[in-house]
Amino acid sequence: MNMGWNTVLETCAMGKPMLAWPIDHDQVYNAYLVTEIFGSGITFLDNTVGPSSNEVFDHASFKDALHNTFNLALHAPAGNQARGSTQGSNNTRTPIDSLIGHIHYSSGTESKV
């Protein structure tokens, strides 16, 4: 994956391992977070590989990296932590439900929340 932040969040929330292939901008830092801090992925190629460099990759190196990613045992804690952040008192639906209820109350319509 190219390691955009939304992709990182969605993948962590699903508890899936990531094969990082950062290209530009924030993707390099996001790949660092995923691989070094979260421990839920590995970097396949960095931003020094591509059309402007002389380095290329072959089928075997990609296959090995993909195999290592799916054998990664540390991806579950990040997924559990991400899913846990939406449970209980930290649930973002509670403020949204409150806002919707307030809008319905202010407009004189009955809230279905």
TIPADREN-924555 format. One record per residue (C-alpha): residue in three letters; z, y, x. Coordinates in nm, 4 decimals. Each point is the difference from the previous one (the first is absolute). Example, Ala and Ser with C-alpha at 12.3 -4.5 7.8 and 13.67 -1.06 7.14 Angstrom:
2
+------+----------+----------+----------+
! rest !        w !        v !        u !
+------+----------+----------+----------+
!  ALA !   0.7800 !  -0.4500 !   1.2300 !
!  SER !  -0.0660 !   0.3440 !   0.1370 !
+------+----------+----------+----------+
***
This chain:
113
+------+----------+----------+----------+
! rest !        w !        v !        u !
+------+----------+----------+----------+
!  MET !   0.0000 !   0.0000 !   0.0000 !
!  ASN !  -0.0579 !   0.3518 !   0.1161 !
!  MET !   0.3672 !   0.0927 !  -0.0497 !
!  GLY !  -0.0066 !   0.2918 !  -0.2442 !
!  TRP !   0.3521 !   0.0780 !  -0.1217 !
!  ASN !  -0.0594 !  -0.1008 !  -0.3646 !
!  THR !  -0.1364 !  -0.3338 !   0.1164 !
!  VAL !   0.3033 !  -0.0501 !   0.2222 !
!  LEU !   0.2397 !   0.0708 !  -0.2881 !
!  GLU !  -0.1839 !  -0.2256 !  -0.2443 !
!  THR !  -0.0245 !  -0.2838 !   0.2504 !
!  CYS !   0.3688 !   0.0261 !   0.0942 !
!  ALA !   0.0967 !   0.0030 !  -0.3673 !
!  MET !  -0.1972 !  -0.3206 !  -0.0533 !
!  GLY !   0.1684 !  -0.1570 !   0.3036 !
!  LYS !  -0.3297 !  -0.0792 !   0.1703 !
!  PRO !  -0.0585 !  -0.0024 !   0.3768 !
!  MET !  -0.2409 !   0.2555 !   0.1448 !
!  LEU !  -0.2722 !  -0.0221 !   0.2596 !
!  ALA !  -0.0166 !   0.3586 !   0.1247 !
!  TRP !  -0.3287 !   0.1524 !   0.1073 !
!  PRO !   0.0759 !   0.3727 !   0.0306 !
!  ILE !  -0.3007 !   0.2267 !   0.0383 !
!  ASP !   0.1131 !   0.3629 !  -0.0092 !
!  HIS !   0.2608 !   0.2578 !  -0.1028 !
!  ASP !   0.3196 !  -0.1409 !  -0.1543 !
!  GLN !  -0.1254 !  -0.3589 !   0.0156 !
!  VAL !   0.1098 !  -0.0354 !   0.3627 !
!  TYR !   0.3573 !   0.1032 !  -0.0836 !
!  ASN !   0.0003 !  -0.2110 !  -0.3171 !
!  ALA !  -0.1072 !  -0.3032 !   0.2042 !
!  TYR !   0.2853 !   0.0699 !   0.2414 !
!  LEU !   0.2491 !   0.0127 !  -0.2881 !
!  VAL !  -0.1313 !  -0.3244 !  -0.1487 !
!  THR !  -0.0080 !  -0.1935 !   0.3262 !
!  GLU !   0.2897 !   0.1409 !   0.2023 !
!  ILE !   0.2467 !   0.1345 !  -0.2577 !
!  PHE !  -0.0534 !  -0.2038 !  -0.3199 !
!  GLY !  -0.1071 !  -0.3145 !   0.1857 !
!  SER !  -0.2372 !  -0.0927 !  -0.2794 !
!  GLY !  -0.3321 !  -0.0047 !   0.1827 !
!  ILE !  -0.1902 !  -0.0145 !   0.3246 !
!  THR !  -0.2607 !   0.2332 !   0.1452 !
!  PHE !  -0.3404 !  -0.1573 !   0.0396 !
!  LEU !  -0.1863 !   0.2937 !   0.1511 !
!  ASP !   0.1085 !   0.3512 !   0.0771 !
!  ASN !  -0.1974 !   0.3216 !  -0.0299 !
!  THR !  -0.1472 !  -0.0429 !   0.3492 !
!  VAL !  -0.2299 !  -0.2758 !  -0.1256 !
!  GLY !  -0.3125 !   0.0835 !  -0.1893 !
!  PRO !  -0.3485 !   0.1451 !   0.0278 !
!  SER !   0.1041 !   0.2506 !   0.2675 !
!  SER !   0.1552 !  -0.2621 !   0.2289 !
!  ASN !  -0.1419 !  -0.2912 !   0.1947 !
!  GLU !   0.2551 !  -0.2443 !  -0.1398 !
!  VAL !  -0.0966 !  -0.2344 !  -0.2804 !
!  PHE !   0.1728 !  -0.2932 !  -0.1632 !
!  ASP !  -0.1253 !  -0.3469 !  -0.0744 !
!  HIS !   0.0553 !  -0.2455 !  -0.2807 !
!  ALA !   0.2655 !  -0.1953 !   0.1917 !
!  SER !   0.2187 !   0.3042 !   0.0705 !
!  PHE !  -0.0189 !   0.1085 !  -0.3643 !
!  LYS !   0.0806 !  -0.3525 !  -0.1185 !
!  ASP !   0.3023 !  -0.0172 !   0.2333 !
!  ALA !   0.1298 !   0.3382 !  -0.1148 !
!  LEU !  -0.0446 !  -0.0958 !  -0.3645 !
!  HIS !   0.1787 !  -0.3307 !   0.0564 !
!  ASN !   0.2897 !   0.1759 !   0.1752 !
!  THR !   0.0298 !   0.2511 !  -0.2836 !
!  PHE !   0.0323 !  -0.2645 !  -0.2678 !
!  ASN !   0.2539 !  -0.1897 !   0.2070 !
!  LEU !   0.2110 !   0.3122 !   0.0380 !
!  ALA !   0.3466 !  -0.0862 !  -0.1248 !
!  LEU !   0.1430 !   0.3527 !   0.0036 !
!  HIS !  -0.2047 !   0.1512 !  -0.2819 !
!  ALA !   0.2332 !  -0.1095 !  -0.2814 !
!  PRO !   0.2904 !   0.2403 !   0.0753 !
!  ALA !  -0.2231 !   0.3080 !  -0.0319 !
!  GLY !  -0.1340 !  -0.1257 !  -0.3328 !
!  ASN !   0.3464 !  -0.0804 !  -0.1295 !
!  GLN !   0.1264 !   0.3405 !   0.1065 !
!  ALA !  -0.2951 !   0.1780 !  -0.1649 !
!  ARG !   0.0415 !  -0.1940 !  -0.3247 !
!  GLY !   0.3762 !   0.0547 !   0.0073 !
!  SER !  -0.0449 !   0.3762 !   0.0194 !
!  THR !  -0.1398 !   0.0007 !  -0.3542 !
!  GLN !   0.2882 !  -0.1996 !  -0.1501 !
!  GLY !   0.3251 !   0.1213 !  -0.1519 !
!  SER !   0.1175 !   0.3577 !   0.0436 !
!  ASN !  -0.2846 !   0.0866 !   0.2380 !
!  ASN !  -0.2577 !  -0.0836 !  -0.2641 !
!  THR !  -0.2532 !   0.2853 !  -0.0292 !
!  ARG !  -0.0693 !  -0.0926 !  -0.3615 !
!  THR !   0.3364 !   0.1359 !  -0.1117 !
!  PRO !  -0.0808 !   0.3672 !   0.0799 !
!  ILE !  -0.3495 !  -0.0416 !  -0.1438 !
!  ASP !   0.1383 !  -0.1504 !  -0.3204 !
!  SER !   0.2463 !   0.2881 !  -0.0208 !
!  LEU !  -0.2802 !   0.2545 !   0.0422 !
!  ILE !  -0.2136 !  -0.1666 !  -0.2665 !
!  GLY !   0.2975 !  -0.0086 !  -0.2366 !
!  HIS !   0.0663 !   0.3691 !   0.0621 !
!  ILE !  -0.3654 !   0.0880 !  -0.0676 !
!  HIS !   0.0054 !  -0.1961 !  -0.3255 !
!  TYR !   0.3304 !   0.1621 !  -0.1021 !
!  SER !  -0.1261 !   0.3503 !   0.0838 !
!  SER !  -0.3215 !  -0.0508 !  -0.1931 !
!  GLY !   0.1832 !  -0.1343 !  -0.3047 !
!  THR !  -0.1549 !  -0.3462 !   0.0214 !
!  GLU !   0.2066 !  -0.3135 !   0.0205 !
!  SER !   0.0253 !  -0.1597 !   0.3415 !
!  LYS !  -0.1044 !  -0.3631 !   0.0304 !
!  VAL !   0.1837 !  -0.0316 !   0.3309 !
+------+----------+----------+----------+
***
